[in-house]
């Protein structure tokens, strides 16, 4: 019975892996097909002759350098802003005692459960009053706050011994020095994890970019790649569209592969209590 249960678990895991990986593999395959192969039925799993020219066509039809630069600016500054805003807040919730801390942390948890569609109207009105619609600051500043990052880093900082902080205070270390020299190095896997999650979320963000921009000047890659569905005289060139999506995904996949070790350390070895 134990052997049967073990085999069933392996089969189930393989089935789950295929379910999650197959769409990605299908996108790669479609990006290398001709238009006729992409729409034929029944579909073929692999292209007869890989069409790498699809990537060149996607690159030419979408100004990838322009939109890619916008994505890099918005994503990198958002990640940097979250580190400046959310890490001190998480340190305060984890290691400081102040009035109404429980209430404020509860509000953060409530915000964590709210979908973006609930809050986009007041955010849009506020940014419109500031004159920040269709600007970089409108795409960056509101997102330097993240309830998930504060919650995640609070749990990480709670695992660090208070004795280390007390020892640092005896050496007359300032709060900023404690955060930089003690908290961040000891919570490095968690920091890299939230940076990666924020980077992926902002890089792939379509909803807020569509809401907060009106022109092509500050729009990012997800909006540009979406335009590939509208080319071809009303006919969607799925092979070109999939090639564009592969170009959109490539930086995120490379970043994940580079940071994979830190994510494993954060979730497997560090543990969240």
N, C-alpha and C positions, 0 to 999 in steps of 0.2 A: 504493500500500500504506500509506503514511503517513496519507493521508486516511481510508482505511478503518479503520485502527487508532485514529485520533482519534475518529471517529464511534462506534466500538464502546466506547471509554472513556467518552464522554459518555452513551451509552445505559446502560452499566453503572452509572454514577454516578446517573443519574436513577432507575434501578430500585432502587438501594440507598436513595436518599432516600425513595422511595415506601414501601419496606418499613418504614423506621423511623418515618415520619411518619403513615402510614395508621392505625395503632392510636390515635394521639393524636387524629386527625381523627374517627375513628369514635366515640371517647369523647365528644367535643364534640357530635357529631350525636345520639348516643343520649341525652345529657343534656337535649336540647331536644325529645325526642319524647314522645308519649303512651305509656302502658304498652302499648297494643295495637300501636303502631308499633314499639316496642322489641323485641317478641317475635314479630312476624309473620315468616313465611317464604314466599317469599324476602324477605330484609330490604331495606328502602329506604335509600338512601345519605343522603338528606336528609329532615328532617321536613316534613310538609305545612304546619303552622303551628307555629313555634317556641314551646315551652312554657317560658317563663322562670320560671313558677311552680314548676317542679321545684326550682330553687335555693332558693326560699323554703321549700319543703317539707323539703328536706335540712337547711337551717339550723335549722328548727323541731324536727325529729326528733333532731338531734344538738346538744348544747349547745356550739356552736362557740366561744363566748366563753370558757367555762370550759376546755375542752380546748385551745383555741388559746392561751390565756394560759399553760397548762402547757407547751405546745410552745415558746413563745417563751422562757420561763424556762430550760427544760432546754437548748434549742439554744444560746441566747446565752451562758449560763454555761459550757457545754462548749467552745464556740469560744474564749472568753476564757481558760479554763483550759488549753487546748492551747497557746495562744500563750505563756502563762507557763511551761509545763513543757517543751514540745517545742522551742521556738526556742533557749533556752540549751543544751539537750542537743545540738541540731544544730550549734550554734556550736562546742561543745567537740569534737565528732567531726570537724568540718571544719578547725578552726584550732589545736587543741591536741594536744600529744603527751603521752599518759599510759599507764601500764601497762595491759595487757589491753584497750586500746581496740578492737583488731581483733576480739577475742573478743566484747566487748559489742555491737559493731556487727553481728557475725555473728548473735548472738542476736536482735537486732532484725529482721534479715532473715528469720530462721526464723519469728519471730512474725508477720511480714508475710504469710507463706505459709500460716499456720494459719487455718482457718475458725473463726467464732465458736462453732460447735457443739462444737468440741473443748475450748474453755476455759470454757464457761459453767457447768459443774458446780463447779469450784473457786472461780470468781468468786462464784457464788451462795452457796456454803457460807461463804466469807469474809465477804461482806456480811451474811449471816444472823447470823453470830457478832457482827458489829458492831451488829446491830439496825437495819440500813439498808434492809431490804426494805420496799418501799412508801413510800419517802421520796425527797425531791429529791436529797439527797446520794448516795444509792445509784444514782440515774439519771445523776449528773453526774461525781462524783469518779473512778470507774474509767476514764472515757473521756477524762479530761484527758491521759492518755497515749495516743499514737497512733504505732505503728511506721511507718505510711505518712508521717505528717507529719514525723517525725524524718528518715527517709530522704530525702524530697523536699527538705526545707530544707537538709539536709547537702550534697546535690548543688548546690543553689543557692549556698550560702555558699562552696563550693570554687571557684566561678568568680570570686569577688572577690579582687582582688590582695592578697597579703600585705603589700606595701609600704604600702598605705593603713593597715593595722593598725599596722605598725611606726611610721609617722609619727604616728599618734594616741597611741601609747605614749610617744613622745618628748615629746609635749605633755602627758604625765602624765594621759591619759584612763584612767578605770577600765574594767574589762571591761564593766560595765553601760552605760557611755557609748558604748563601741565598738559594742555590739549595737544600741543605740537610735539613735545618730546616724550610724552608717556602714553596718552590716550590713542593718538593716531598710529604710532608704530605698533602698539599691542593689538589694535583693531584693524590692522592693514588689510587682511582678507575681506573684512566687511566693507571697508572703504572702497576697495577696488570693485566689489560686487555692486554697491549702489551706484558707483560711477558708470559701470557697464550697463546696468539696468536703465539708468537715466539716459545714457547715450543712445541706447537702442530705441527707447521710447521716443525721444526727441527726434532722432534721425528719421524714424518711420512715421512721425506724427502727420496726419492728414487733416484731422478735424479742426484743430486750432489754427493751422496754417490757412485753411480755407476760410475760416471765420474772420481772422484778424488781418487778412491781406486782400487788397483789391487789384493790385497790379503785379507785374512780373519782377519788379525791382528787388523785392525781398523774399519772394516765394522760394520754397525749397524743393528738393528732388521729388518727393512723393506727388506733388501737384504736377510737376513736369512729366513724370512717368505716366500719370493718368491720361495725359493728353495723347499718348500713343494709341489709346483706344479709339480716338476720333479721327485718325488719319486714314488715307486710302479711299477717298471719295465715298465715304459712308460705310465702307467695308472695313471691319476690324481686322488688322493684320496681326493675328495672334502670335505668330512667330516673332515678329518685331517687338510686340508688347512684352512677351516673356523675356526676350533678350534685354529689354530695358529694365525689367524687374530684377534680372540677374545682376545687372550693373549696379542697381540700387542696393541690393543685398550684399554685394561683395565686401565693402568696407566693414559692415557689421559682422559678417562671418569671420573675417580676418581678425577683427578686434576680439571676438569671442574666443577664438582659438588661442590668442595670445594671453587672455585673462582667465582661461579655463581653470588653471591650477588654483587661482585665488578663490574662484567661486566654489570649487570643491572644498577648499579649506574652511570657507565660511559656513557652508551648510552641513558638511559632514563632520569635520573635526572640531570646529568651534561650537556648533550647536546653538540654537536659539531657545532660551528658557522663558 
